[in-house]
C-alpha cells in the first residue's frame, strides 16, 4: 500500500522507509505544521533599561524626602537662638512641652508629671496635658527662647500676655522648678498646695517626680 509522506524538502509517494520521514495525513486536522519560532521581542527589556537612570533619580529624591520627614523636629532649628521669639498656634505634647511650626519647645521653669505617672487611679500625666491644651486652645502662643535641651528649644511662653508657667503651676498640675525658674513660680505652687489643687489634692506616690533635683 502506498501512502503520502512529507519531508523537509519535498512531498512524495512511497513506502515508509526511515524514521526521519513524517507521515502526512491530509485528513488529520490535529497535525502541527512545522513553522519557524518567531523572534522574541527584546524591545520591552531595552525600554526598561532606558528607564533605569530616571528611576534611580526618583528613588533618590524619595529617600531624601523621607529622611527630611523622619528628622523633622529632631534637631532645633539652627537659626533659632537665645533671645529669639517664636509665635503661632501650638499643639500640646504633654504638660510642659508644645510644638510650634515644627519646633518642639520645652516650657521653661516648671515641671509636669511624666508619661504613665498616676496618683491612685488618676492619670496625672494626661490631666496635666489636657489642662495645658485647654489653657491654650486655638490662641496664638508667643515663646521667648532661652536655650536648648537636647532636641528641644527651651522657652518661656505666653498666651494673651499670661505666662503658661504661672497657669500650670497655679493649677496644681505642675510644680515650680527653682533650679531653672529662680523661684519665679514659688508663690503659685504654695497656693496650689494650700488649696490642694491638682496633684496636691491626690494621694501620689513618693516617686512621682523621680529623682530630679528641683533645688
ZIKAFEN-V367323 format. One record per pair of residues at least 12 apart in sequence whose C-alpha atoms are under 8 Angstrom apart, sorted by the first residue. I is the first residue (numbers start at 0). J is the second residue. Records with the same first field share a line. If there is no record, write none. Layout:
BEGIN
I->J / J
END
This chain:
BEGIN
0->14
1->13 / 14
2->14 / 15
3->22 / 23 / 24
4->20 / 21 / 22 / 23 / 24
5->20 / 21 / 22 / 23
6->19 / 20 / 21
71->101
72->101 / 102 / 103 / 150
73->150 / 151
74->149 / 150 / 151
75->102 / 103 / 147 / 150 / 151 / 152
76->102
79->144
80->144 / 146
81->144 / 145 / 146
82->143 / 144 / 145
83->143 / 144
84->141 / 142 / 143 / 144
85->99 / 141 / 142 / 143 / 144
86->99 / 139 / 140 / 141 / 142
87->99 / 100 / 139 / 140 / 141
88->100 / 137 / 138 / 139 / 140
89->135 / 137 / 139 / 140
90->132
91->128 / 131 / 132
92->128
93->124 / 125 / 127 / 128 / 131
94->110 / 111 / 112 / 124 / 125 / 127 / 128 / 129 / 130 / 131 / 167 / 172 / 173
95->109 / 110 / 111 / 128 / 131
102->151 / 152
103->150 / 151 / 152
104->151 / 152 / 153 / 154
105->148 / 151 / 152 / 153 / 154
106->153 / 154 / 155 / 156 / 163 / 164
107->153 / 154 / 155 / 164 / 179 / 180
108->155 / 164 / 175 / 176 / 177 / 178 / 179 / 180 / 181 / 183 / 184
109->164 / 168 / 173 / 174 / 175 / 176 / 177 / 179 / 180 / 184
110->173 / 174 / 175 / 176
111->124 / 127 / 172 / 173 / 174
112->124 / 127 / 172 / 173 / 207 / 208
113->208
116->207
117->203 / 207
118->198 / 201 / 202 / 203 / 204
119->201 / 202 / 203
123->172 / 198
126->172
127->167 / 172 / 173
130->167 / 172
131->167
134->166
135->158
138->158 / 159
139->158 / 159
140->156 / 157 / 158 / 159
141->156 / 157 / 158
142->154 / 155 / 156 / 157
143->155 / 156
164->184
165->184 / 187
168->184 / 187 / 188 / 191
169->187 / 188 / 190 / 191
170->191 / 196 / 197
171->188 / 191 / 192 / 195 / 196 / 197 / 198 / 199
172->196 / 197 / 198
173->198
174->188
175->188
176->213 / 214
177->213 / 214
178->212 / 213 / 214
END
